[in-house]
Amino acid sequence: MGFSMLFLSFLEQCRQKSNFDKQSEEFREVVFYSEGSADWPHLGPVIKELLKAGQKVSYLSSEKDDIAFDLDHENFKCFFIGNGAIRTLLFFSIKAKIFIMTLPDLETYHLKKSKYAVHYIYIYHSINSTHMVYREHAFDAYDTIFCVGDHHKKEIRETEKVYGLPEKNLVNHGYGKLDDLIQKTRRKKTSLFGKKILLAPSWGTCSIIENNFSFEIIKLILESSYDLTVRLHPMTVRHHPKLKSQLENDFKEYRNFKIESNMNNNSSLYEADVLITDWSGISCEYAFVTKKPVLFLDTPKKINNSNYKKIKRKCLEDEIRFEIGEVLRMDQIEDIPKTIERLISQKNFFQKKIEKAQDSYIYNLGESAKVASLEILKIRKLLSEC
């Protein structure tokens, strides 16, 4: 983006911040922040429930093309604030009753809590545990946390004890994205097990697609006559902008190969017969939606908190991989085709295991947005009475 475009964008962000600051108190009671469209599956269902209840909602986004801007409702207002100085200033100076987001590490880096009294609510964008894949103090600054399952609740409580933190308001919430995916898959024809594979890695050092094994893995699957979709994580796309075109060029001769980088297009997830991943949270989403197994490749763990062992609890992402699929070491990748065949042949066995795991790990299946909306309205009322 050239200087003139950057300057025009900056001016637009200034204008949008000014417009938000001028909003009535009613539109600053409940405010959401989004890093972009990838947050909408987690925030959108809650927002729609609040709108049904007559609550006015403001939505601040760092992405100009956030799909939230497509929602037309008299009680819903969107503002583009970018991801630079205007966002930093707005965070520090925001006058809101409740501020809701999926952003960890609030107060740790440049995005600080407001100088005014604001109640902060965190909504998880992953089913994964809180103490290994997130940074050490990722959730300390929040007043209320909407927990996906009992594992989150126990981890946060133990974290509070270990670090001497005040107790947060922990809500038995659930996982809105999963609810939405399940609802949509019920309207689709479920594919028969057969020939479609989804390779959907995480990003960073644990990623299948960002290391030297990816070419060999992809080639193995394609030459075993499976239709393969590679789903690139948004952070992989951001940090490796040439990777998509490179993969397309490397495998252009294969008609059974395609790449997907739109995280809001879930067709490949619904249609896949087996998911192959590493430490990505998509494993639970896929298994719980389709009731089909996951093949985990045992790349190095995704560790963003070197002190995670201070919390004496096993991480969900460690335990659940043996409940919803199988694990292959990286020196066993030549076994991928026959492992896929075995997983497909054991579909009924895995369906029962996956259903049991889902019931164990997820609160309020199908009802999470309603639960969240009621809790937000309850908090708003309590704050109004103070």
N, C-alpha and C positions, 0 to 999 in steps of 0.2 A: 504494500500500500504506500503510495507516494505521500510526500509531506502535506500537500494540499488536501488529500483525502483524510489523512490523520487529523488535520486541523479542523476540517468540517465535522468529522466524527466527534472530536472533543467539544466543539460548540454545541452539537446536538445533545451530548451527554449533560452539558451544563444546563441546557434548556430543560431537559427532562428532569434533572434534579430540582431545578427551580419549580417546575410544575408539581412535582411530588411535595415539596416543602409547602406549597400553597394549598394543598388538599385540606378539606375539613377534618376535624378530629375524628369523625366517624370512619373516614378512609385511612386513618392512621392508627386505628385500634388493632387491626390484624394485618400485618405486613409479611409477605414472603420474599425471600431472596433466592434467585436461581443463577447458577453458573451458565445455564443454557438448556437447550431442549432435552438433553439427557436427564435432567432433573424432573421434567414434567411427569413421567410415570409415577414418581414418588410423591410429588406435591399436588399434581392435578386432581386426583380423586378426592383429596381432602378439601381442596378449594371448592370443588363442585358441590360437596356436601354442605359447606359453609354458606354458599350462595343459595342453596335450597332452603336453608334456615333463615335467610334474610340478612345475613351478615355481609357488610361491605368489606371488600378485600382489595388491598394494593399489592402489586407484584413488581419487584425490581429484578431486572435481568441483565446479565453481562453479555448476552448474545442478542444482536439486533434482529435476527431471524428466529428467535425463540418461538416455538409453536404456540406458546401461551398467548401470543398476540392475536391468534386466530379466534380466541374465545370472546364472543360478543355478548356481554351482559351488563346491564345498567349498574350493577353493584360491583363490577370488576374493572380495575384500572391498571394498565401495564406501563412501566417506565424503563427505558433502556439506559443503563448507567455505565456500561463498559466494564473494563477490568483494570482500570488505571487509577489516576489520582482522584477522579470524581467519585468513584466507588469508595475509595479509602476515606475521603472526606465525609461522604454520606453516612458510612458506617459509624464514624466517630460522632457525628452530630445528629443522628436520626432521632426524631421525636415520634415514638411509637409505643403503644401499650404492649403489644406482643410482636416479636420478630422471630420468624420461623424459617429454617433452612436445612439443607443437607450438607452443609459445609463444616468439616471438622477443623480443628486447630484455630478456632476463633480465639483471639487475644494472644496467640503464640507468635504470630508474625506481624505483618503490617495491617491486617484487618482486626480492628479493636472493637470492644464494646462501646456503646454510646456513652457520652458524658452525662446523658439524662437517664432517668430510671426506666429501664426496658426489661421485660421478661423474655428470655431467650429459650426457644424450643428447638430441639434437634430431632430430625426425622432421618432414620437410617436409609442409605441407598445401597445397602448390602446386608445379607443375612449373616455374613462372617462375624467372628468374634471381635471384641473391641480392643484387645491388648497386644496383638502381634502385627496385624496388617495396618493398624493405625498408629500414629505417633504417640509418644508417652502421655502427653497431656491433651490429647485430641478433644476431649469432651468436658474438661474441667470448668470451662467458662459458662456452660449452659445451666439454666435453672430447672428445665424440664426435659426429659429424654423419653421419646416414644420408642419403646423396646420392641424388637421383632419377636423375641421369644424369651423364655426363662433364662437362657444362657446370657443374654445381654444384661438382664436384671441382676443376676448373681455376680457377673464380672464387674459391673459398675459399683455395686455395693462393696465388693472386696477392694476395688480401687480406692474408694473413699476411705476405707479403713487403713490401707497401706500408706496412703499419702496424707492422712489427716484432713480430708476434705469434708465440708458440710454435706449432709444428705440432700440429694436432688429429688425432685418429684419424678418418680419413674412410673411410666404408664404402660400397662399391658396393651400394646397397640396391634402389632401384626406387620404385614408387609404389603403395602398397597399395590406395588408393581405386580406381585404374584397374584393378588386377587384379580387384577385387570387381565393378566395373561390367561388365567384359568377361565374367566368369563368369556374371553374372546375365543379360546380354543373349543369351548362348548358349542360355538356357532360354526365351527369349521369341521370338515370331514377329517377324522383322524387317519393318518396314513398307515398302511400296513407296513410291518417291519420288512426291510429289504435292502435298499441300496443308497440311502442318502445319509451322508455324514456331515456333521458341523464341527469345524475346528475353530474354537473360540477361546483364545488364550487371554490371560491378564496382560499387564504391561510391566516393563522394568526387567530386572535381572532374573525374575522367575518365569518370564514369558517364553513360551515355546517358539513363538514367531520372531522374537528378537535375538535368537541365538543361532549358532551354526548348525543345529539339528533340523531346522525348519524345512530346508529344501529336501532332505532325505525323507522326512516324515510325509510331506505332501506328495512326493513322487510315489512312495510306497502305497499310499491310499488310492491315488489315481490309477496306478497300474494294476490295482486289484479290482478295477472296474466299478468302483463306487463313485457316485456323484458327490463331489466335495465342495462345500462352501466354507471359505475362510472368512471369519467375522473379526475385523480388526477393532481393537479397543480404541476409543477416542484419544487416549493419551499416547498410544502407539502411533496413531496418525499424526498427532501433534509433534511428537519428538522424532519421528522418522517419516517425513513428508514424501520421500521418494520410494518408500517401501511398497506401496500399493502398485505403482506402475512397474516396479522391478519384478514383483511376483507375477503380474499380468504378462510381462514379457517372458519370464522364465518358463511359464506353463501355457503359453498361447496355443501350443499344438494340441492341448487337451480340451476336448469339448465338454468334458464332465467336471470342469473347474470354473468356479466363479468367486469373486471377492465381494464382501459386503462391509460397508463402513458406516451405514446408517443404523444407529443403535435403536431407533424407534421403529424399524421395520423388522418384525418378528416372524416373518414367514419361514425363514430358514430354521428357526428354533422349533416351530410347530411341526415342520415336515421331517426333521432329522430323525433317523432311526437310532443313532448313537451320537452323543456329544463327546468330543475329545477336548480336554482342557488341562490346565495346570493347577493354579491356586485361585482361579477366578471364581467370584461369587455367582457367576452364571450357572455353575454346576447345580446349585439348589433350585434356581429358577427353572431350569430345563427339566430336571428330574421331577419336581413337584407338579409342573404343568403337564408334562407328557406321560409321566409314570414310566419312562424309559431310562435305561442305564447310562452311566457316564464312565468313560475311560479316562482316568487321570494319569498323566505323565509326570513322573516324580522329579520335576525340576527343583532347583534350590528353593527353599521356603521364601514366601513373601514376608520379610521381616522389616517393618519400619520402626519398630521399637526394640532396641537392643536389650532393654530391661524388662521385656514382657514376662519373664519367668518370676518376677516379683509377685505376679498374680498367680496363685497356686491353683489354677484351673486349666484343664485341657481346652485347647482352641477347637471350636466347632469344625473349622476347615480341616483339622487333623482327623477328627473322629468320623465325620459324616461321609468321607470319601469311601470308607469301607462298608457303609450302609446303603449307598445309592449307586455303587459301581465297583470297579476294580482299579488297581494301581499297577502301572508298569514302571520299572526303573529306566533311566535313560540309556542304559546299555542293553535294553531289551526291545528297542524300538522296531527291530525286524519282526517282532511277534505281534505288531499292531493288527495286521489283517486277520490272523487267526483268533486274536482276542475279540475283535469286532464280531466275528462269526459266533463265538461262544456267547457273548453278551446278548446277541439277537436271539440265539436259541434258548436262552434262559429268561425270556421276557416276562413270563408269568411269575417266576420266582422273584425277579427284581421289582415287579409291580407291587407285590405285597410288602416287600422290605421298604420301598420308597413311601408307600402310604403310611406305614408305621412311623417312619422318620418324620414325615410331614406333621403328623399329629403331635409328635414329641417336641418339635422345635418352633412351631409357628403359632402365635396367638391369633385368635379371632379371624380365622380363615373366612374370607368373603365379606367380612364386616369391618375391616380395619379403618376405612375412610369415615364411617359413621362414628366409630369409637373416637377417632382423632378429633372430628368436628365437635362432638359433645364435650370432650376434654378442653378444647380451645375455648369454647363458649363458657364453660365453667370457670376457667382461669380468668377470662375477660371480665366475668361478673364479679369475681372475688377482688380483682384489681380495682374495679370501679367502686367497690364498697370501702376500699382502704382510704 
